[in-house]
Amino acid sequence: MANYDEELDASGLNCPLPILRAKKALGGLESGKVLRIIATDPGSVKDFEAFAKQTGNELLESKEEGGKYEFLIKKA
């Protein structure tokens, strides 16, 4: 598990809320910091891949375990 600077628990939220919350959380982080996001919406996997591409932030990790999805995004 990689290190991260801030955690966002978006469990129970459906698209587009996890993305919106992540966008807000990343807005408060300095460049180079890492945000860990936990989500339960299966659609969030594709959402976060697209989000990273669109925003220029780096998706460091994307994994699923027991119905929970975990993402690490490094702020550009």
C-alpha positions in Angstrom: 0.0 0.0 0.0 1.5 3.3 -1.1 1.6 6.3 1.2 -1.0 9.0 1.0 -1.6 12.4 2.5 -5.3 12.5 2.8 -8.2 10.1 2.7 -11.7 10.5 1.3 -14.3 7.9 2.1 -17.0 8.0 -0.6 -18.6 4.7 0.4 -22.3 4.5 -0.3 -22.1 7.4 -2.7 -23.1 6.9 -6.4 -21.7 8.6 -9.5 -20.9 11.4 -9.8 -20.6 12.1 -6.0 -17.3 10.3 -5.4 -15.7 12.3 -8.3 -17.1 15.6 -7.1 -15.9 14.9 -3.6 -12.4 13.9 -4.9 -12.2 17.0 -7.0 -12.9 19.2 -4.0 -10.5 17.3 -1.8 -7.7 17.5 -4.4 -8.4 21.2 -4.7 -7.2 21.6 -1.1 -4.0 19.6 -1.6 -0.6 20.8 -2.7 0.9 19.6 -5.9 2.5 16.2 -5.6 0.3 15.1 -2.6 -1.6 11.9 -2.8 -5.4 11.4 -2.1 -6.7 8.0 -1.2 -10.3 7.5 -2.1 -12.5 4.6 -1.0 -15.7 4.0 -2.9 -18.4 1.3 -3.2 -19.8 2.3 -6.7 -18.5 -0.2 -9.3 -18.8 2.7 -11.9 -16.2 4.6 -10.0 -13.4 2.5 -11.6 -14.0 4.0 -15.0 -14.9 7.3 -13.6 -11.6 7.8 -11.8 -9.6 6.6 -14.8 -11.4 9.3 -16.9 -11.1 11.9 -14.2 -7.4 11.4 -14.0 -7.0 11.7 -17.7 -9.2 14.8 -17.9 -7.6 16.6 -15.0 -4.0 15.7 -15.5 -3.7 14.2 -12.1 -2.1 10.8 -11.9 -4.0 7.6 -10.9 -1.3 5.7 -9.0 -3.4 2.8 -7.9 -6.8 1.3 -8.5 -7.9 -1.8 -6.8 -11.0 -3.7 -5.6 -11.3 -5.7 -2.4 -14.5 -7.1 -1.0 -16.8 -4.7 -2.9 -14.7 -1.7 -1.9 -12.8 0.2 -4.5 -9.6 2.0 -3.6 -7.9 4.7 -5.6 -4.7 6.7 -5.1 -4.6 9.9 -7.0 -1.5 12.2 -7.1 -2.2 15.8 -7.6 -0.6 17.3 -10.7 
